Amino acid sequence: MKSGFSLSVGAPDAPLHAAAHSHHPWPDVSRAAQLACWSDAARLLDRKWEHIFATILPTAQAHIARQLNLPHPERIAFAPNTHDFVARLFSCFDSSRPVRVLTTSSEFMSFQRQCARLEEDGLAVVTRIATEPFATFTQRFAEAAAGASYDLIFFSHAFYDSGYVVEDLASIVAAVRDEESLVVIDGYHAFMAVPVDLAAIAKRSFYLAGGYKLAMAGEGVCFLYCPPGYGPRPRDTGWYASFSALKDGKPAVAYGADGSRFLGATFDVSGLYRFNAVQDWLAKENLSVSTMLGEVRRLERQFLDALTATSRITPAQLMLPDESKRARFLAFRTADADTITHELLARNIIVDCRADRLRIGLGIYHEVADVLALAQALAG
């Protein structure tokens, strides 16, 4: 499918991009979508937002609900980034005492940073459960959730620093002791990377992700699925949370019962246009998440087979040898991760690293020749 990316990684002299898990190249169809956003703004002027809320946004909600097997698309809210949602979720709690948080040692940096900052001022008490050993993570985290009351239980569906996928989300959610706790699953490295079915936990759990990574839609189109009855009135709230109510003549302080209660204010909607275009393109090409994952797994195996005992990295350093346990990237534990990343960049090859983990992510725009070239570049 490299032909679908002819304006980016398929262009002459384009880098060999092997960081699809981090920044996914945009398919060609996203360019027309970007221009359509501009054209609608020029054509509709003040009526633009009515069109967005009546057509563009519900279409994006329906795509997400389909991919995650969610029964109520209207419970999905959008924001420019997931941190906006994190701040809004924190604003749901009683401000007279510290927020009690249960999380993991491997959450993405923005959530780690926010928690650490709140801890500094005594505004949060955070319990962190180690993700390794992976074989016992679900049991250990579920036991922690059952062992005490927390205001916020936040964990990743797939961890950014290893690729480990938490398979049994339902058992963790079921173990939560306090019925008032907000259960939040960060699905950014799982959404559109591996098949996800949230139907069993849709009434109890928030799920947040976005378009920047495997959804291939770029920045500015993050979403939060909001279960009914939890966090009904966040203090961090913008006028879009009452957009529908305003049209009906209701007070500006009104909150919707659906996902709109977590909306903020005016934002760049071009990401929604790109997201819808990419989703339509995938459907047209019969590229389901399972199909794309299968193709990437085939390429991963060929890449791993091409590595040798003298390569800069070897299969023995792979954090998750069992491909059924990982998302759509390979994480190698090596003290040379940063050095290798920079050496490859000097050769116009893009990978990335997090501390001592070298991350390599393949996509549907790769071909066998690409993975063999990557393996050759890593030859010792």
Secondary structure by P-SEA (a helix, b strand, c coil): ccccccccccccccccccccccbbbbcaaaaaaaaaaaaaaaacccaaaaaaaacaaaaaaaaaaaaacccccccbbbcccaaaaaaaaaacccccccbbbbbcccccaaaaaaaaaaaaaccbbbbbbbcccccaaaaaaaaaaaaccccbbbbbccccccccccccaaaaaaacccccbbbbbbccccccccccccccccccccccccccccccccccbbbbbccccccccccccccccaaaaaaaccccccccccccccccccccaaaaaaaaaaaaaaaaacccaaaaaaaaaaaaaaaaaaccccccccccccccccccccccbbbbbccaaaaaaaaaaaacbbbbbcccbbbbbbcccccaaaaaaaaaaacc
